Amino acid sequence: MLRSRTISLLSAAIGGLTALAVLLVAHPSASTTTTRVISRHSGATEFASNATSAAALTPREVYERDAHGVVAIRATSSAGAGSSARSLLGAQEQTEQTDTGSGIVLSTAGLIVTNDHVVDGASTIAVSLDGEGGRTTRATVVAEDRSSDLALLKINPSGLTLHPLTLVNSSSTEVGDAAYAIGNPFGLNWTLTTGIVSALNREIKAPDGSPIGHVIQTDAALNPGNSGGPLINDAGSVIGINSQIISGSSSATGQGGSSGVGFAISSETIEAFLRQSNATI
């Protein structure tokens, strides 16, 4: 997330994945096998497929189905507010700080899920529905869990055409499956990157130090601003939320770039968070 809130970068050392992880984004994808739908959005237009098709979608088809279900998030806060993990970016102090990230539309009622480190401590949250300079609306945090690095946002859906994406159980995902990420790296809205599922059942740490298990590793290019965006399978369904990367490089702003090791919090963890938050999608 551009100078964005947290997305801590790490210097290399994967050593069994105990290296420091940078909060950014990853995205694996499940294969063509039928997957169980975790969340269906009743009354909503299904923008993503329900993963019941025998034929895998092309990257272009995945993008056409899912891009409008991904939003850009700008969270503004006073310097020093919010998660201490933000200081890991090494950016200059300023009176006001704006963090950027991505989010996944869950329902036509205006529910959006993202990483907690994207919005933690923000005084105002702006959500762009169709890119920079497009339709922008205010959002509020209705639930958050720092230990799983997840937050649920709510926008007023009045007058808006929202395109909810479909969450599916990622238990059928296997190493080598296609993976697609759509997000807003460095403020470049609706960017598609492709790769594969590199590994399963990884463990990363939330900004508060809590372990997050059942994480999906991917080699899809993830950069600051991708945090909170979807990790999509080749049926067009969401199997995870891009959250962290390991990076051996950094820019002048203190942020690292993609090195092919990214992590996505699994859809099962997202579903548990939504259930705990009593979210109806």
C-alpha positions in Angstrom: 0.0 0.0 0.0 1.6 3.1 -1.2 3.2 4.9 1.8 0.2 3.3 2.9 -0.6 2.1 6.2 1.2 -1.0 7.1 2.6 -3.5 4.7 5.8 -4.1 6.4 8.6 -5.0 4.2 11.1 -7.6 5.0 14.5 -8.1 4.0 14.9 -11.6 2.6 15.3 -14.6 4.8 12.5 -16.9 4.2 13.9 -19.7 6.4 10.8 -21.9 6.6 8.8 -18.7 6.2 9.8 -17.3 9.5 11.2 -14.2 7.9 9.7 -10.9 8.4 6.6 -10.5 6.2 5.6 -7.3 4.5 1.9 -6.4 4.5 1.1 -6.3 0.9 -0.7 -8.8 -1.2 -0.6 -12.2 -2.7 -3.0 -14.2 -4.8 -3.3 -17.9 -5.6 -6.0 -19.5 -7.5 -7.9 -22.8 -7.4 -8.0 -25.2 -10.2 -11.0 -26.3 -12.3 -12.5 -28.7 -9.7 -15.9 -27.7 -8.3 -15.6 -25.8 -5.0 -18.1 -25.3 -2.2 -19.6 -21.8 -2.0 -19.0 -20.3 1.4 -21.0 -17.1 0.8 -23.7 -16.5 -1.7 -25.1 -13.0 -1.9 -28.8 -13.4 -2.0 -30.5 -10.8 -4.2 -27.2 -9.7 -5.6 -25.9 -10.0 -9.1 -23.2 -12.7 -9.0 -20.2 -10.9 -10.6 -17.9 -13.9 -10.0 -18.7 -17.4 -11.0 -19.7 -20.0 -8.4 -16.8 -22.3 -9.4 -19.1 -24.9 -10.9 -17.8 -24.6 -14.5 -15.7 -27.4 -15.9 -13.7 -25.0 -18.0 -11.1 -22.7 -16.5 -11.5 -19.0 -17.3 -8.8 -17.1 -19.1 -7.1 -14.2 -17.2 -9.0 -11.8 -19.4 -12.3 -13.5 -18.4 -11.4 -13.4 -14.7 -10.6 -9.7 -15.0 -13.9 -8.9 -16.8 -15.9 -10.8 -14.2 -14.2 -9.6 -11.1 -12.6 -6.1 -11.5 -15.7 -4.2 -10.7 -15.9 -6.1 -7.4 -12.6 -4.6 -6.3 -12.4 -1.2 -4.7 -9.5 1.2 -4.0 -9.3 2.4 -0.4 -7.7 5.6 0.9 -7.5 5.8 4.7 -6.4 9.1 6.2 -5.2 9.6 9.8 -3.1 11.9 11.9 0.6 11.1 12.1 1.3 8.6 14.8 -2.2 7.3 15.0 -3.2 3.7 14.3 -1.1 0.5 14.2 2.5 0.7 15.3 3.3 -1.5 12.3 2.9 1.5 10.1 6.3 2.8 11.4 7.9 -0.2 9.7 7.5 1.5 6.4 10.2 4.0 7.3 8.4 6.8 5.7 8.8 10.5 6.7 6.6 11.9 9.5 3.8 14.2 8.4 0.9 15.9 9.9 -1.5 13.8 8.0 -1.0 10.4 6.6 -2.8 8.6 3.9 -2.6 4.8 3.4 -3.9 3.1 0.3 -5.1 -0.4 -0.3 -7.7 -2.5 -1.9 -11.0 -4.1 -0.8 -13.5 -6.8 -1.9 -17.2 -6.0 -2.3 -19.2 -8.7 -0.5 -22.8 -7.6 -0.9 -25.1 -5.1 -2.6 -25.8 -3.8 0.9 -22.4 -2.1 0.8 -20.2 -4.5 2.9 -16.5 -4.6 1.9 -13.8 -6.7 3.5 -10.1 -5.5 3.5 -7.0 -5.9 5.7 -7.2 -4.2 9.1 -3.7 -2.7 8.6 -5.2 -0.7 5.7 -7.7 1.2 7.8 -6.4 0.8 11.4 -6.5 4.2 13.1 -8.0 6.1 10.2 -10.1 9.1 10.8 -11.6 9.1 7.3 -11.9 6.2 4.8 -12.7 6.9 1.1 -13.6 4.1 -1.2 -13.3 4.4 -5.0 -15.7 2.1 -6.9 -14.4 2.6 -10.4 -10.9 3.8 -10.2 -9.1 7.0 -9.3 -11.2 10.1 -9.9 -14.3 7.9 -10.3 -17.2 7.3 -7.9 -15.9 7.8 -4.4 -17.8 7.4 -1.2 -17.1 7.4 2.5 -16.8 4.1 4.4 -17.0 3.3 8.1 -15.5 0.3 10.0 -18.2 -1.9 11.3 -16.0 -4.8 12.5 -12.3 -5.5 12.8 -10.0 -8.3 14.1 -6.4 -7.3 14.5 -5.3 -10.8 15.3 -6.4 -12.0 11.8 -5.7 -8.6 10.1 -9.2 -8.3 8.7 -11.7 -5.4 8.8 -15.3 -5.1 7.5 -16.3 -1.8 6.0 -19.8 -0.4 5.2 -20.7 2.2 2.5 -24.1 3.6 1.7 -25.3 1.6 -1.3 -28.0 4.1 -2.3 -27.7 4.9 -6.0 -24.8 2.6 -6.5 -24.4 -0.5 -8.6 -22.2 -2.9 -6.6 -20.7 -6.1 -7.9 -20.2 -8.6 -5.0 -17.5 -11.3 -5.5 -18.1 -14.9 -4.4 -16.1 -16.5 -1.6 -15.4 -20.2 -2.0 -13.7 -22.7 0.2 -10.1 -22.8 -0.6 -9.6 -26.4 0.7 -9.6 -27.7 -2.9 -6.8 -25.4 -3.9 -3.6 -27.2 -4.7 0.0 -26.1 -5.3 0.4 -25.2 -9.0 -3.1 -24.0 -9.5 -3.5 -20.7 -11.3 -3.8 -17.6 -9.2 -5.0 -14.1 -10.1 -4.8 -10.8 -8.1 -6.6 -7.6 -8.8 -5.8 -4.6 -6.8 -4.4 -1.0 -6.7 -0.6 -1.3 -6.4 1.1 2.1 -6.1 -2.3 3.7 -6.8 -2.7 2.0 -10.2 -6.3 1.0 -10.0 -7.6 -2.4 -11.2 -4.3 -3.9 -11.9 -4.3 -7.7 -12.8 -1.3 -9.9 -12.0 -1.1 -13.6 -12.6 0.8 -16.5 -11.1 0.3 -19.8 -9.4 -0.3 -21.1 -5.9 3.3 -21.6 -4.6 2.5 -23.3 -1.3 -0.3 -23.9 1.2 -0.8 -23.8 5.0 1.9 -21.1 5.5 1.8 -19.1 8.7 2.3 -15.3 8.9 2.0 -12.8 11.7 -0.6 -10.1 12.0 0.6 -6.5 12.8 -0.1 -7.2 16.5 2.1 -10.3 16.4 -0.7 -12.9 16.4 -0.1 -15.9 14.2 -2.4 -16.4 11.1 -2.5 -19.9 9.8 -3.7 -21.7 6.7 -2.2 -18.9 4.5 -1.8 -19.3 0.8 1.6 -18.5 -0.8 1.7 -17.2 -4.4 4.2 -15.9 -6.9 1.8 -13.4 -8.4 3.3 -9.8 -8.3 2.1 -8.0 -5.2 3.1 -4.5 -4.2 2.1 -1.7 -1.8 -1.6 -1.0 -2.5 -2.5 -4.6 -3.2 -3.3 -5.3 0.5 -6.9 -6.2 1.0 -7.6 -7.2 -2.6 -8.7 -10.6 -3.7 -6.8 -13.7 -4.5 -8.9 -15.4 -7.2 -9.0 -18.9 -8.7 -9.5 -19.7 -12.4 -13.3 -20.0 -11.8 -13.4 -16.3 -10.9 -14.0 -16.9 -7.2 -12.2 -15.5 -4.2 -10.0 -18.0 -2.2 -8.1 -15.4 -0.2 -7.3 -11.8 0.6 -3.8 -10.5 -0.3 -2.0 -9.4 2.8 1.8 -9.7 2.9 4.9 -10.1 0.9 8.5 -10.9 1.7 10.8 -8.5 -0.1 14.5 -8.2 -0.4 14.3 -4.7 -2.0 13.0 -1.3 -1.0 12.3 2.0 -2.6 13.1 5.5 -1.5 9.9 5.5 0.5 11.0 2.5 2.5 8.6 0.1 0.7 9.7 -3.2 -0.8 8.7 -4.5 -4.2 7.5 -7.9 -5.3 10.0 -10.7 -5.2 7.6 -13.5 -6.0 6.8 -14.5 -2.4 3.3 -13.2 -1.4 0.7 -14.4 1.1 -3.1 -14.4 1.1 -5.3 -15.0 4.2 -7.6 -17.9 3.3 -11.3 -17.6 2.6 -11.9 -19.9 5.5 -10.3 -17.3 7.8 -12.4 -14.6 6.2 -15.6 -16.6 6.6 -14.8 -17.2 10.3 -14.3 -13.4 10.7 -17.6 -12.6 9.0 -19.4 -15.2 11.1 -17.9 -13.7 14.3 -18.9 -10.3 13.1 -22.5 -11.4 12.5 -22.2 -10.1 9.0 -25.1 -11.1 6.6 -23.9 -11.1 3.0 
